[in-house]
Amino acid sequence: MSALSGPANAYNYRATGNDTGHSFNGVIKLDARLTDKDHIAATWFVGQGTQTAPTS
C-alpha cells in the first residue's frame, strides 16, 4: 500500500490494491424473567473470517 503522496492536506493519501484483514466477532443476548412461571434464555453467535476492502 502506498503512503502519503504530498504535503499535509485533504486527499493526499493514495492507496492501491485492496486492504485485507481478519475479523473475530461475537454477539450474546440473554433474557430473564424469573417468576410468573420462570423464564430464562440465552442466544449467541461467534464468527470469524477474512475481510477485503477495495481502496483504489
Summary of the structure (lengths in Angstrom):
residues: 56
radius of gyration: 22.4
end to end distance: 10.2
largest distance: 68.0
contacts: 87
relative contact order: 0.34
helix: 0%
strand: 61%
